Each structure stands twice: as C-alpha cells, then as structure tokens.
Amino acid sequence: QVQLAESGGGLVQAGGSLRLSCAASGRTFRPYGMGWFRQAPGKEREFVAHIRWSGGSTTYADSLKGRFTISKDNAKNTVYLQMNSLKPEDTAVYYCAARQSWGSTASSDRAYDYWGQGTQVTVSS
C-alpha cells in the first residue's frame, strides 16, 4: 500500500506563491506518474498537473500553464507543486495522487490509484 501526504498549504494573499509537497511512503514506490488535482467549494475536482515518474515529462491544465509548475525528487519520493501569481479562484483543497499504469489520460482522476488527504490553499483578495 502507498500513502501520500500533502503539505505546504495555507493562507496567502493574491499575487503570492506557495509550494505544495506530496511525500509518498509505503511499499517500494514506482508509480507511472504523479498528479495534482484541486477541488473548490461547490465544484468538482479538477486536474492541475501531472508528471511522469521516469523521465519527468509534464502535463498541465491549460488554464494554469505558466503559473503552476510540477516537479519531483525521486530520491525523496516527493512531488511538488509550485504555485505563483495566486488568485482567489485558486482557493481549493489540493490533492496529490499516484498512478501505477498508463491506461487512462492523466487528467482523469480515474487514472489514479492512490490519493492523499488534501491540503487547503486559501488565496485572499
């Protein structure tokens, strides 16, 4: 079993930055990829970014390109989400997830096998 633990959320003013971390623990960790999703109050969970564990190729939600950057540290089994120029509409619970195979598209939450508990990000105007 794999456990994912997010950290780094908090309250930030509009225009500020935050870096989220997601540390994986458990059995030997060799995911196909890692993703970040978010869910705002009253809205469905939405895709943010994905990174291949081997090679590091990345995919982003079109609306977030240029502001958010996903990265990883294989040695630490950790994936990061750097969020810049934050806006109030970025307020959400942010979740990291791990996928074991390549079957489904990275932007679909059905592609992922393991999920963290989430970390709250609140952006004030």
N, CA, C and O atoms as a MOPAC input file, in Angstrom:
PM7 MOZYME 1SCF
protein

 N      0.84100 1    -1.19100 1     0.00000 1
 C      0.00000 1     0.00000 1     0.00000 1
 C      0.88300 1     1.25200 1     0.00000 1
 O      1.95500 1     1.27100 1     0.60500 1
 N      0.42300 1     2.26800 1    -0.67300 1
 C      1.14200 1     3.53400 1    -0.76300 1
 C      0.36500 1     4.59300 1    -0.00800 1
 O     -0.85400 1     4.69500 1    -0.14600 1
 N      1.05900 1     5.37000 1     0.77700 1
 C      0.44600 1     6.50600 1     1.45800 1
 C      1.03400 1     7.79900 1     0.89000 1
 O      2.23900 1     7.91400 1     0.67000 1
 N      0.15200 1     8.75600 1     0.66300 1
 C      0.55700 1    10.06300 1     0.15300 1
 C      0.17000 1    11.12200 1     1.16700 1
 O     -0.95000 1    11.12900 1     1.67800 1
 N      1.10300 1    12.01300 1     1.45400 1
 C      0.84300 1    13.05800 1     2.44400 1
 C      1.21800 1    14.41500 1     1.85900 1
 O      2.38200 1    14.67700 1     1.55600 1
 N      0.21200 1    15.26800 1     1.70800 1
 C      0.45100 1    16.61700 1     1.20200 1
 C      0.79600 1    17.57100 1     2.34600 1
 O      0.38100 1    17.37900 1     3.48900 1
 N      1.55100 1    18.58000 1     2.01000 1
 C      1.86700 1    19.64300 1     2.96500 1
 C      2.14200 1    20.91700 1     2.19700 1
 O      2.32200 1    20.89800 1     0.97900 1
 N      2.17300 1    22.03200 1     2.92500 1
 C      2.53600 1    23.29700 1     2.30200 1
 C      1.37800 1    24.22900 1     2.01600 1
 O      1.58100 1    25.36000 1     1.57400 1
 N      0.17100 1    23.76400 1     2.26400 1
 C     -0.96600 1    24.64100 1     2.04400 1
 C     -1.02900 1    25.74000 1     3.09500 1
 O     -0.28000 1    25.73500 1     4.07200 1
 N     -1.93800 1    26.68100 1     2.87200 1
 C     -2.09000 1    27.75800 1     3.83900 1
 C     -2.83100 1    28.93000 1     3.23800 1
 O     -3.46900 1    28.82600 1     2.19000 1
 N     -2.72600 1    30.05400 1     3.93400 1
 C     -3.38300 1    31.28800 1     3.51500 1
 C     -2.33500 1    32.21200 1     2.89600 1
 O     -1.27300 1    32.43900 1     3.47700 1
 N     -2.64100 1    32.73500 1     1.72900 1
 C     -1.71800 1    33.62000 1     1.03000 1
 C     -2.51700 1    34.71900 1     0.34700 1
 O     -3.66600 1    34.51700 1    -0.04600 1
 N     -1.90200 1    35.87100 1     0.21200 1
 C     -2.57000 1    36.96800 1    -0.47900 1
 C     -2.48100 1    36.78000 1    -1.98700 1
 O     -1.56300 1    36.13200 1    -2.48800 1
 N     -3.41600 1    37.33600 1    -2.68600 1
 C     -3.40100 1    37.29100 1    -4.14600 1
 C     -2.06600 1    37.83800 1    -4.65800 1
 O     -1.55800 1    38.84700 1    -4.17000 1
 N     -1.52200 1    37.15000 1    -5.64400 1
 C     -0.21700 1    37.51800 1    -6.18100 1
 C      0.94000 1    36.78700 1    -5.53200 1
 O      2.06300 1    36.82000 1    -6.03400 1
 N      0.67200 1    36.13200 1    -4.42600 1
 C      1.71200 1    35.40700 1    -3.71000 1
 C      1.97300 1    34.02800 1    -4.27900 1
 O      1.40500 1    33.63300 1    -5.29700 1
 N      2.84600 1    33.30500 1    -3.59700 1
 C      3.24900 1    31.97600 1    -4.04000 1
 C      3.17600 1    30.97800 1    -2.89500 1
 O      3.28600 1    31.34300 1    -1.72400 1
 N      2.99000 1    29.72800 1    -3.25100 1
 C      3.06100 1    28.62300 1    -2.31400 1
 C      3.69500 1    27.44700 1    -3.03100 1
 O      3.56900 1    27.30800 1    -4.24700 1
 N      4.38000 1    26.59800 1    -2.26800 1
 C      4.86000 1    25.34200 1    -2.82500 1
 C      4.28600 1    24.20200 1    -2.00100 1
 O      4.51400 1    24.10200 1    -0.79600 1
 N      3.54900 1    23.36100 1    -2.67200 1
 C      2.99100 1    22.17000 1    -2.04500 1
 C      3.93900 1    20.99300 1    -2.23700 1
 O      4.62600 1    20.87900 1    -3.25200 1
 N      3.95400 1    20.14100 1    -1.25100 1
 C      4.74600 1    18.91500 1    -1.32300 1
 C      3.83600 1    17.71200 1    -1.11500 1
 O      2.81800 1    17.79200 1    -0.42700 1
 N      4.21900 1    16.61800 1    -1.71400 1
 C      3.49800 1    15.36000 1    -1.53200 1
 C      4.53100 1    14.26000 1    -1.36400 1
 O      5.24200 1    13.91200 1    -2.30700 1
 N      4.60900 1    13.72100 1    -0.16700 1
 C      5.57300 1    12.67600 1     0.13600 1
 C      4.88200 1    11.31700 1     0.10900 1
 O      3.81700 1    11.13100 1     0.69700 1
 N      5.50100 1    10.39000 1    -0.57400 1
 C      4.95800 1     9.03300 1    -0.67600 1
 C      5.71000 1     8.09400 1     0.24300 1
 O      6.93100 1     8.18100 1     0.37500 1
 N      4.98900 1     7.21200 1     0.86700 1
 C      5.60400 1     6.20400 1     1.72200 1
 C      4.85500 1     4.89400 1     1.54300 1
 O      3.77600 1     4.85200 1     0.95000 1
 N      5.44000 1     3.83300 1     2.06200 1
 C      4.82200 1     2.52900 1     1.94200 1
 C      5.73800 1     1.56300 1     1.21100 1
 O      6.96100 1     1.61500 1     1.34000 1
 N      5.11600 1     0.68500 1     0.44300 1
 C      5.91300 1    -0.29300 1    -0.27200 1
 C      6.75100 1     0.40400 1    -1.33700 1
 O      6.58400 1     1.59700 1    -1.58700 1
 N      7.63700 1    -0.33800 1    -1.95200 1
 C      8.51600 1     0.24100 1    -2.96800 1
 C      7.71300 1     1.09700 1    -3.93700 1
 O      6.76700 1     0.63600 1    -4.57700 1
 N      8.11400 1     2.33200 1    -4.02000 1
 C      7.31600 1     3.30600 1    -4.75000 1
 C      7.84700 1     3.44800 1    -6.15900 1
 O      8.93500 1     3.98400 1    -6.36900 1
 N      7.08900 1     2.97300 1    -7.11700 1
 C      7.47500 1     3.08500 1    -8.53300 1
 C      6.23400 1     3.42500 1    -9.34900 1
 O      5.77000 1     2.60500 1   -10.14100 1
 N      5.70400 1     4.60200 1    -9.16800 1
 C      4.49500 1     4.93900 1    -9.91500 1
 C      4.79900 1     5.20800 1   -11.37400 1
 O      5.95100 1     5.46000 1   -11.72700 1
 N      3.81300 1     5.16100 1   -12.20800 1
 C      3.94800 1     5.61000 1   -13.58200 1
 C      3.99200 1     7.13600 1   -13.60800 1
 O      4.76000 1     7.73000 1   -14.36300 1
 N      3.17500 1     7.75200 1   -12.78900 1
 C      3.14600 1     9.19000 1   -12.72100 1
 C      2.46800 1     9.68600 1   -11.46300 1
 O      1.82700 1     8.92700 1   -10.73600 1
 N      2.62300 1    10.96300 1   -11.22400 1
 C      2.00900 1    11.62400 1   -10.08200 1
 C      1.23500 1    12.83600 1   -10.57800 1
 O      1.64900 1    13.51900 1   -11.51400 1
 N      0.11500 1    13.08500 1    -9.93600 1
 C     -0.69700 1    14.21400 1   -10.35000 1
 C     -1.13900 1    15.06700 1    -9.18300 1
 O     -1.13600 1    14.63900 1    -8.02900 1
 N     -1.51700 1    16.28100 1    -9.51700 1
 C     -2.15800 1    17.19300 1    -8.56700 1
 C     -3.54400 1    17.53600 1    -9.10700 1
 O     -3.72500 1    17.82200 1   -10.29100 1
 N     -4.49600 1    17.49700 1    -8.21200 1
 C     -5.86600 1    17.90500 1    -8.51000 1
 C     -6.28400 1    18.92200 1    -7.45400 1
 O     -5.61600 1    19.08000 1    -6.43300 1
 N     -7.38100 1    19.60000 1    -7.70600 1
 C     -7.91000 1    20.50500 1    -6.70200 1
 C     -9.43100 1    20.49700 1    -6.74300 1
 O    -10.04700 1    20.19500 1    -7.76500 1
 N    -10.00700 1    20.83300 1    -5.61600 1
 C    -11.46400 1    20.90200 1    -5.52600 1
 C    -11.85000 1    22.12500 1    -4.71900 1
 O    -11.53600 1    22.23600 1    -3.53400 1
 N    -12.53300 1    23.03600 1    -5.38100 1
 C    -13.03500 1    24.24100 1    -4.72700 1
 C    -14.41700 1    23.95900 1    -4.15400 1
 O    -15.09700 1    23.04000 1    -4.61000 1
 N    -14.83900 1    24.72900 1    -3.17200 1
 C    -16.15900 1    24.51500 1    -2.57500 1
 C    -17.25400 1    24.56500 1    -3.62200 1
 O    -17.33000 1    25.50100 1    -4.41800 1
 N    -18.10200 1    23.54600 1    -3.61000 1
 C    -19.23100 1    23.50700 1    -4.52100 1
 C    -18.88100 1    23.13800 1    -5.94100 1
 O    -19.74300 1    23.18300 1    -6.81900 1
 N    -17.63800 1    22.77600 1    -6.18900 1
 C    -17.21400 1    22.43600 1    -7.54900 1
 C    -16.65100 1    21.02500 1    -7.59400 1
 O    -16.29800 1    20.44500 1    -6.56700 1
 N    -16.57600 1    20.48700 1    -8.80000 1
 C    -15.99500 1    19.16900 1    -8.97800 1
 C    -14.47300 1    19.25500 1    -8.89500 1
 O    -13.86400 1    20.30200 1    -9.11500 1
 N    -13.89500 1    18.11000 1    -8.56900 1
 C    -12.44600 1    18.04400 1    -8.54700 1
 C    -11.90900 1    18.23300 1    -9.96300 1
 O    -12.45600 1    17.68600 1   -10.92000 1
 N    -10.83400 1    19.01300 1   -10.09000 1
 C    -10.28900 1    19.27800 1   -11.40900 1
 C     -8.79200 1    19.00500 1   -11.44300 1
 O     -8.08800 1    19.13100 1   -10.44100 1
 N     -8.33900 1    18.63100 1   -12.61900 1
 C     -6.94700 1    18.32500 1   -12.86600 1
 C     -6.10700 1    19.59900 1   -12.83100 1
 O     -6.51500 1    20.65500 1   -13.31400 1
 N     -4.91900 1    19.46100 1   -12.24100 1
 C     -3.99300 1    20.58800 1   -12.19100 1
 C     -2.74500 1    20.28300 1   -13.02100 1
 O     -2.41100 1    21.01900 1   -13.94900 1
 N     -2.05900 1    19.18800 1   -12.67500 1
 C     -0.80100 1    18.87200 1   -13.35600 1
 C     -0.44200 1    17.41300 1   -13.14000 1
 O     -0.92700 1    16.76200 1   -12.21400 1
 N      0.41800 1    16.91600 1   -14.01700 1
 C      0.88400 1    15.53200 1   -13.94400 1
 C      2.35200 1    15.48700 1   -14.32800 1
 O      2.81700 1    16.27500 1   -15.15000 1
 N      3.07900 1    14.54800 1   -13.71700 1
 C      4.48200 1    14.36500 1   -14.07300 1
 C      4.78100 1    12.88300 1   -14.16000 1
 O      4.39100 1    12.11100 1   -13.28500 1
 N      5.46500 1    12.49200 1   -15.20400 1
 C      5.89800 1    11.10700 1   -15.32500 1
 C      7.03200 1    10.86900 1   -14.35000 1
 O      7.94600 1    11.68500 1   -14.22800 1
 N      6.96400 1     9.73700 1   -13.65300 1
 C      7.98400 1     9.45700 1   -12.64700 1
 C      9.33300 1     9.16700 1   -13.30700 1
 O     10.38400 1     9.54200 1   -12.78700 1
 N      9.28800 1     8.50600 1   -14.43600 1
 C     10.51200 1     8.23600 1   -15.19300 1
 C     10.56800 1     9.20500 1   -16.35500 1
 O      9.68900 1     9.20300 1   -17.21700 1
 N     11.57600 1    10.01400 1   -16.38100 1
 C     11.70400 1    10.96400 1   -17.47700 1
 C     11.25900 1    12.36300 1   -17.12000 1
 O     11.88400 1    13.34000 1   -17.53400 1
 N     10.19000 1    12.47200 1   -16.35900 1
 C      9.77600 1    13.77700 1   -15.87400 1
 C      8.94800 1    14.62800 1   -16.80400 1
 O      8.80300 1    15.82700 1   -16.57000 1
 N      8.39700 1    14.04000 1   -17.85900 1
 C      7.55700 1    14.85700 1   -18.74300 1
 C      6.32400 1    15.32200 1   -17.98400 1
 O      5.80500 1    14.60600 1   -17.12700 1
 N      5.86100 1    16.52000 1   -18.30200 1
 C      4.78200 1    17.14500 1   -17.54500 1
 C      3.58800 1    17.50000 1   -18.42300 1
 O      3.70600 1    17.70500 1   -19.63100 1
 N      2.44800 1    17.56400 1   -17.77000 1
 C      1.19700 1    17.97700 1   -18.40700 1
 C      0.48600 1    18.90400 1   -17.44300 1
 O      0.48400 1    18.67400 1   -16.23400 1
 N     -0.12000 1    19.95600 1   -17.98100 1
 C     -0.81500 1    20.92300 1   -17.14500 1
 C     -2.22200 1    21.20000 1   -17.67300 1
 O     -2.50100 1    21.06200 1   -18.86500 1
 N     -3.08400 1    21.58800 1   -16.76000 1
 C     -4.35500 1    22.15800 1   -17.18300 1
 C     -4.04700 1    23.44100 1   -17.94000 1
 O     -3.22500 1    24.24500 1   -17.50200 1
 N     -4.69900 1    23.62800 1   -19.06000 1
 C     -4.39500 1    24.78100 1   -19.91900 1
 C     -4.49900 1    26.10200 1   -19.15500 1
 O     -3.69500 1    27.01000 1   -19.36500 1
 N     -5.47800 1    26.20000 1   -18.28000 1
 C     -5.72400 1    27.46400 1   -17.58400 1
 C     -4.64400 1    27.79500 1   -16.56800 1
 O     -4.57300 1    28.92400 1   -16.08200 1
 N     -3.79200 1    26.80800 1   -16.23800 1
 C     -2.79600 1    27.02200 1   -15.18700 1
 C     -1.37200 1    27.08400 1   -15.72300 1
 O     -0.43700 1    27.36900 1   -14.97500 1
 N     -1.20800 1    26.82400 1   -16.99500 1
 C      0.13000 1    26.86800 1   -17.57500 1
 C      0.75600 1    28.24400 1   -17.36400 1
 O      0.11300 1    29.27800 1   -17.54400 1
 N      2.01900 1    28.22300 1   -16.98100 1
 C      2.74200 1    29.47300 1   -16.77600 1
 C      2.72800 1    29.95600 1   -15.34500 1
 O      3.60100 1    30.72800 1   -14.94700 1
 N      1.75400 1    29.51900 1   -14.55700 1
 C      1.69700 1    29.92900 1   -13.15500 1
 C      2.07900 1    28.78500 1   -12.21000 1
 O      2.67400 1    29.01400 1   -11.15700 1
 N      1.73400 1    27.56500 1   -12.59200 1
 C      1.98700 1    26.39400 1   -11.75600 1
 C      3.06900 1    25.52700 1   -12.39700 1
 O      3.12500 1    25.37800 1   -13.61700 1
 N      3.92000 1    24.96400 1   -11.55400 1
 C      4.97500 1    24.07800 1   -12.01800 1
 C      5.03000 1    22.83800 1   -11.14400 1
 O      5.12800 1    22.92800 1    -9.92000 1
 N      4.96500 1    21.68300 1   -11.78700 1
 C      5.08800 1    20.41900 1   -11.06300 1
 C      6.50400 1    19.90400 1   -11.22500 1
 O      7.09800 1    20.01500 1   -12.29700 1
 N      7.03800 1    19.34300 1   -10.16000 1
 C      8.38100 1    18.77700 1   -10.20400 1
 C      8.45100 1    17.60900 1    -9.22500 1
 O      7.49600 1    17.35200 1    -8.49200 1
 N      9.57300 1    16.90700 1    -9.21200 1
 C      9.68700 1    15.73000 1    -8.35200 1
 C     11.10700 1    15.53200 1    -7.90800 1
 O     12.05600 1    16.04100 1    -8.50400 1
 N     11.22200 1    14.77800 1    -6.84100 1
 C     12.52700 1    14.33400 1    -6.34900 1
 C     12.40100 1    12.83800 1    -6.13100 1
 O     11.84700 1    12.39000 1    -5.12700 1
 N     12.91400 1    12.07800 1    -7.07100 1
 C     12.75300 1    10.62100 1    -6.99600 1
 C     13.39500 1    10.04500 1    -5.73500 1
 O     12.86800 1     9.10400 1    -5.14100 1
 N     14.52700 1    10.60700 1    -5.33000 1
 C     15.23700 1    10.07600 1    -4.16900 1
 C     14.42100 1    10.24600 1    -2.89900 1
 O     14.53400 1     9.44800 1    -1.96900 1
 N     13.60400 1    11.28400 1    -2.86300 1
 C     12.77600 1    11.54900 1    -1.68300 1
 C     11.34600 1    11.06000 1    -1.85600 1
 O     10.51800 1    11.22600 1    -0.96100 1
 N     11.05500 1    10.46100 1    -2.99800 1
 C      9.67900 1    10.02800 1    -3.28800 1
 C      8.68800 1    11.17400 1    -3.05100 1
 O      7.64400 1    10.99300 1    -2.42500 1
 N      9.03100 1    12.32100 1    -3.55200 1
 C      8.24200 1    13.52800 1    -3.29900 1
 C      7.97000 1    14.25900 1    -4.60000 1
 O      8.84200 1    14.38100 1    -5.46000 1
 N      6.75900 1    14.73600 1    -4.72500 1
 C      6.38400 1    15.57500 1    -5.85300 1
 C      5.97100 1    16.93400 1    -5.31100 1
 O      5.42300 1    17.03600 1    -4.21300 1
 N      6.23700 1    17.97100 1    -6.08400 1
 C      5.98600 1    19.33100 1    -5.65600 1
 C      5.05500 1    20.04200 1    -6.63400 1
 O      4.95000 1    19.67400 1    -7.80400 1
 N      4.39300 1    21.05700 1    -6.12400 1
 C      3.61000 1    21.93900 1    -6.98100 1
 C      3.93300 1    23.37400 1    -6.56300 1
 O      3.51800 1    23.84100 1    -5.50300 1
 N      4.67700 1    24.04900 1    -7.41900 1
 C      4.98200 1    25.45600 1    -7.18900 1
 C      3.88200 1    26.29200 1    -7.81700 1
 O      3.59900 1    26.17600 1    -9.00900 1
 N      3.27000 1    27.13100 1    -7.00300 1
 C      2.14400 1    27.93500 1    -7.47000 1
 C      2.50600 1    29.41100 1    -7.30600 1
 O      2.75300 1    29.88400 1    -6.19700 1
 N      2.53300 1    30.11800 1    -8.41600 1
 C      2.88700 1    31.53800 1    -8.42200 1
 C      1.71200 1    32.37900 1    -8.88500 1
 O      0.75800 1    31.87500 1    -9.47800 1
 N      1.80100 1    33.66800 1    -8.60200 1
 C      0.76000 1    34.61900 1    -9.01500 1
 C     -0.62200 1    34.09600 1    -8.65500 1
 O     -1.53200 1    34.08000 1    -9.48300 1
 N     -0.76000 1    33.67500 1    -7.42200 1
 C     -2.00800 1    33.06000 1    -6.99800 1
 C     -3.16900 1    34.03200 1    -7.03800 1
 O     -3.01600 1    35.22800 1    -6.79100 1
 N     -4.33700 1    33.48600 1    -7.35500 1
 C     -5.56400 1    34.25300 1    -7.46600 1
 C     -6.59500 1    33.69900 1    -6.48900 1
 O     -6.51000 1    32.53600 1    -6.09400 1
 N     -7.55900 1    34.51300 1    -6.10100 1
 C     -8.60900 1    33.97800 1    -5.20300 1
 C     -9.29200 1    32.74000 1    -5.76400 1
 O     -9.70100 1    31.86600 1    -4.99800 1
 N     -9.42300 1    32.64600 1    -7.06500 1
 C    -10.06800 1    31.46700 1    -7.66100 1
 C     -9.21200 1    30.21600 1    -7.58200 1
 O     -9.68000 1    29.13300 1    -7.93100 1
 N     -7.98000 1    30.33600 1    -7.13600 1
 C     -7.14500 1    29.15400 1    -6.89000 1
 C     -7.44600 1    28.52500 1    -5.53000 1
 O     -6.91800 1    27.46000 1    -5.21000 1
 N     -8.28000 1    29.16800 1    -4.74000 1
 C     -8.65300 1    28.62200 1    -3.44200 1
 C     -9.33300 1    27.27900 1    -3.61000 1
 O    -10.32500 1    27.15700 1    -4.32900 1
 N     -8.79100 1    26.26900 1    -2.94000 1
 C     -9.30400 1    24.90700 1    -3.07500 1
 C     -8.53400 1    23.99400 1    -2.13100 1
 O     -7.52600 1    24.38300 1    -1.54300 1
 N     -9.03000 1    22.78600 1    -2.00500 1
 C     -8.24000 1    21.71700 1    -1.39800 1
 C     -7.45000 1    21.06400 1    -2.52600 1
 O     -8.00900 1    20.67400 1    -3.55100 1
 N     -6.16400 1    20.95300 1    -2.32300 1
 C     -5.27700 1    20.38200 1    -3.33200 1
 C     -4.89200 1    18.96600 1    -2.92400 1
 O     -4.46600 1    18.71800 1    -1.79500 1
 N     -5.04900 1    18.05600 1    -3.85900 1
 C     -4.76600 1    16.64600 1    -3.63100 1
 C     -3.65000 1    16.16400 1    -4.55300 1
 O     -3.58900 1    16.54500 1    -5.72100 1
 N     -2.78100 1    15.33300 1    -4.02300 1
 C     -1.86300 1    14.63800 1    -4.90600 1
 C     -2.33800 1    13.19800 1    -5.06600 1
 O     -3.04700 1    12.65700 1    -4.21800 1
 N     -1.93300 1    12.60800 1    -6.15700 1
 C     -2.36800 1    11.25900 1    -6.48800 1
 C     -1.27000 1    10.54100 1    -7.25000 1
 O     -0.45200 1    11.16500 1    -7.92500 1
 N     -1.26500 1     9.22700 1    -7.13300 1
 C     -0.27000 1     8.40200 1    -7.82300 1
 C     -0.97100 1     7.39900 1    -8.72500 1
 O     -1.98100 1     6.80600 1    -8.34700 1
 N     -0.43200 1     7.21900 1    -9.90100 1
 C     -0.98600 1     6.23700 1   -10.83100 1
 C      0.06200 1     5.18200 1   -11.11300 1
 O      1.24400 1     5.49000 1   -11.27100 1
 N     -0.38100 1     3.92800 1   -11.17500 1
 C      0.51800 1     2.81200 1   -11.35800 1
 C      0.69500 1     2.44200 1   -12.81500 1
 O      1.66000 1     1.75900 1   -13.15900 1
 N     -0.21100 1     2.87400 1   -13.68400 1
 C     -0.13200 1     2.46500 1   -15.08200 1
 C     -0.50600 1     3.63300 1   -15.96800 1
 O     -0.94000 1     4.68400 1   -15.49800 1
 N     -0.32800 1     3.42500 1   -17.25400 1
 C     -0.51400 1     4.49900 1   -18.22700 1
 C     -1.88900 1     4.49500 1   -18.86800 1
 O     -2.14800 1     5.32600 1   -19.73800 1
 N     -2.77400 1     3.60400 1   -18.48000 1
 C     -4.00100 1     3.36100 1   -19.20700 1
 C     -4.84800 1     4.58600 1   -19.50800 1
 O     -5.10100 1     4.88600 1   -20.67500 1
 N     -5.29200 1     5.30100 1   -18.47800 1
 C     -6.21800 1     6.40400 1   -18.68600 1
 C     -5.45100 1     7.70800 1   -18.82800 1
 O     -4.27700 1     7.79600 1   -18.47000 1
 N     -6.12700 1     8.71400 1   -19.35400 1
 C     -5.49500 1    10.00000 1   -19.52400 1
 C     -5.13500 1    10.61500 1   -18.17500 1
 O     -5.86200 1    10.45100 1   -17.19500 1
 N     -4.02800 1    11.31000 1   -18.13400 1
 C     -3.51300 1    11.85100 1   -16.87000 1
 C     -4.45100 1    12.85300 1   -16.23700 1
 O     -4.40900 1    13.05100 1   -15.02300 1
 N     -5.29100 1    13.48600 1   -17.02100 1
 C     -6.18500 1    14.49800 1   -16.48300 1
 C     -7.45700 1    13.92500 1   -15.87500 1
 O     -8.27200 1    14.66100 1   -15.31900 1
 N     -7.62300 1    12.61800 1   -15.98100 1
 C     -8.80000 1    11.97000 1   -15.40700 1
 C     -8.47200 1    11.40100 1   -14.04100 1
 O     -7.48100 1    10.68700 1   -13.88500 1
 N     -9.29100 1    11.70800 1   -13.05600 1
 C     -8.99600 1    11.17300 1   -11.72800 1
 C     -9.14500 1     9.66000 1   -11.68700 1
 O     -8.65800 1     9.01800 1   -10.75700 1
 N     -9.81000 1     9.08300 1   -12.68000 1
 C     -9.93400 1     7.62100 1   -12.73100 1
 C     -8.60800 1     6.94200 1   -13.03600 1
 O     -8.47800 1     5.73000 1   -12.86400 1
 N     -7.62400 1     7.71100 1   -13.48600 1
 C     -6.31800 1     7.14200 1   -13.81700 1
 C     -5.48700 1     6.82600 1   -12.59100 1
 O     -4.47000 1     6.14000 1   -12.69700 1
 N     -5.89400 1     7.30900 1   -11.43500 1
 C     -5.04200 1     7.28000 1   -10.25700 1
 C     -5.48300 1     6.22700 1    -9.25700 1
 O     -6.67300 1     5.98000 1    -9.06000 1
 N     -4.49300 1     5.61800 1    -8.63400 1
 C     -4.73800 1     4.50800 1    -7.72000 1
 C     -4.67800 1     4.91500 1    -6.25600 1
 O     -5.32300 1     4.29600 1    -5.41000 1
 N     -3.91800 1     5.93700 1    -5.95800 1
 C     -3.72700 1     6.36800 1    -4.57100 1
 C     -3.90600 1     7.88100 1    -4.48200 1
 O     -3.53200 1     8.62800 1    -5.38700 1
 N     -4.49000 1     8.30900 1    -3.36100 1
 C     -4.77100 1     9.72700 1    -3.14600 1
 C     -4.33300 1    10.13800 1    -1.75000 1
 O     -4.41500 1     9.36400 1    -0.79700 1
 N     -3.86500 1    11.38300 1    -1.65700 1
 C     -3.60400 1    11.95000 1    -0.35600 1
 C     -4.87600 1    12.51900 1     0.24800 1
 O     -5.94100 1    12.48000 1    -0.36900 1
 N     -4.75800 1    13.04400 1     1.45300 1
 C     -5.90200 1    13.58200 1     2.17400 1
 C     -6.21900 1    15.00900 1     1.76400 1
 O     -7.31400 1    15.50300 1     2.03500 1
 N     -5.29100 1    15.66300 1     1.12500 1
 C     -5.52600 1    17.01800 1     0.66500 1
 C     -4.95500 1    18.07100 1     1.60200 1
 O     -4.80000 1    17.84200 1     2.80100 1
 N     -4.64800 1    19.22400 1     1.03300 1
 C     -4.16400 1    20.36100 1     1.81800 1
 C     -4.88600 1    21.60800 1     1.32200 1
 O     -5.03000 1    21.82400 1     0.11900 1
 N     -5.33400 1    22.41500 1     2.26300 1
 C     -6.13600 1    23.59100 1     1.92400 1
 C     -5.24300 1    24.74400 1     1.48800 1
 O     -4.25800 1    25.07400 1     2.14700 1
 N     -5.60400 1    25.33700 1     0.38100 1
 C     -4.96700 1    26.56200 1    -0.09200 1
 C     -6.04000 1    27.63800 1    -0.16700 1
 O     -7.05600 1    27.47000 1    -0.84200 1
 N     -5.80800 1    28.74100 1     0.53200 1
 C     -6.75300 1    29.84500 1     0.52000 1
 C     -6.02500 1    31.10200 1     0.06800 1
 O     -5.00900 1    31.49300 1     0.64300 1
 N     -6.56300 1    31.72500 1    -0.97100 1
 C     -5.96100 1    32.93800 1    -1.52000 1
 C     -6.90900 1    34.09900 1    -1.24700 1
 O     -8.04900 1    34.10600 1    -1.71100 1
 N     -6.43400 1    35.06000 1    -0.50300 1
 C     -7.27000 1    36.21700 1    -0.16200 1
 C     -7.05300 1    37.33700 1    -1.16700 1
 O     -5.96900 1    37.49900 1    -1.72800 1
 N     -8.11200 1    38.09900 1    -1.37600 1
 C     -8.03900 1    39.19200 1    -2.35200 1
 C     -7.57200 1    40.49000 1    -1.70000 1
 O     -7.45400 1    41.51300 1    -2.37400 1

